[in-house]
Amino acid sequence: MLVFLAIIMAFAEAVMALGAGQSSGLVASDIWTLLVGQTPSFTVSFSETFSAASAGIMAMPAWIAFGAVGVAMVQLCRKRRDRRRRLRTIR
């Protein structure tokens, strides 16, 4: 679902870029603000590295952030085959 949403966001951003007006695009912090109701604040966090990474992700275009999370979730949550192999008896 997140990958599908990312594709729709990418198309919407392309349409906005082709429009006549000045378009800055949708960044992930804009989507966060629409969903949560307040701007993201990473001042109180675990470490400075986490704060810098979070700020970098929020500055990305929204379709890249959603697409990356969607692809990661597809890879991590997929159904895998049983990797155990049974020993065959040699006759």
C-alpha positions as CSV (number, residue, x, y, z in Angstrom):
1,M,0.0,0.0,0.0
2,L,2.9,2.4,0.8
3,V,4.6,1.7,-2.5
4,F,1.3,2.3,-4.3
5,L,0.9,5.6,-2.4
6,A,4.5,6.6,-3.3
7,I,3.8,6.0,-7.0
8,I,0.7,8.2,-6.8
9,M,2.7,10.9,-5.0
10,A,5.4,10.8,-7.7
11,F,2.8,11.2,-10.4
12,A,1.1,14.1,-8.5
13,E,4.5,15.8,-8.1
14,A,5.2,15.4,-11.8
15,V,1.9,17.0,-12.7
16,M,2.5,19.8,-10.2
17,A,6.0,20.4,-11.8
18,L,4.4,20.6,-15.3
19,G,1.9,23.2,-14.1
20,A,2.3,26.9,-14.8
21,G,3.0,28.0,-11.2
22,Q,6.1,27.7,-9.1
23,S,6.0,24.2,-7.4
24,S,8.2,23.2,-4.5
25,G,6.9,19.6,-4.3
26,L,5.6,17.7,-1.4
27,V,8.2,16.9,1.3
28,A,7.7,14.2,4.0
29,S,7.3,16.9,6.7
30,D,4.3,18.4,4.9
31,I,2.6,15.0,4.9
32,W,3.5,14.5,8.5
33,T,1.9,17.9,9.3
34,L,-1.2,17.0,7.4
35,L,-1.6,13.6,9.2
36,V,-0.6,14.6,12.8
37,G,-1.5,18.2,12.9
38,Q,1.9,19.6,14.0
39,T,5.3,20.0,12.5
40,P,7.8,17.3,13.4
41,S,10.3,18.1,16.2
42,F,13.4,16.1,16.7
43,T,15.1,18.2,19.3
44,V,14.6,15.8,22.2
45,S,15.7,12.4,20.9
46,F,18.1,9.5,21.5
47,S,21.2,11.0,19.9
48,E,22.4,13.7,17.5
49,T,22.8,11.1,14.7
50,F,19.2,10.0,15.0
51,S,18.1,13.7,15.0
52,A,20.1,14.4,11.9
53,A,18.8,11.2,10.1
54,S,15.2,12.1,11.0
55,A,15.6,15.6,9.8
56,G,17.1,14.3,6.5
57,I,14.3,11.9,6.0
58,M,11.7,14.7,6.6
59,A,13.4,16.9,4.0
60,M,13.2,14.2,1.3
61,P,10.4,14.3,-1.2
62,A,7.4,12.4,0.2
63,W,7.3,9.8,-2.5
64,I,10.9,8.7,-1.9
65,A,10.3,8.4,1.9
66,F,7.0,6.5,1.5
67,G,8.5,4.3,-1.3
68,A,11.6,3.4,0.7
69,V,9.5,2.4,3.8
70,G,7.1,0.4,1.6
71,V,9.9,-1.5,-0.2
72,A,11.6,-2.2,3.1
73,M,8.4,-3.5,4.6
74,V,7.7,-5.7,1.6
75,Q,11.2,-7.3,1.9
76,L,11.1,-7.7,5.7
77,C,7.5,-9.1,5.9
78,R,7.4,-11.4,3.0
79,K,6.5,-15.1,3.3
80,R,9.7,-17.1,3.1
81,R,10.1,-20.7,2.2
82,D,11.5,-23.1,4.7
83,R,15.2,-23.1,4.4
84,R,15.9,-26.2,6.5
85,R,16.8,-29.1,4.3
86,R,16.3,-32.6,5.4
87,L,19.2,-34.9,5.3
88,R,18.7,-37.7,2.8
89,T,19.8,-41.1,3.8
90,I,22.4,-42.6,1.6
91,R,21.7,-46.2,0.6
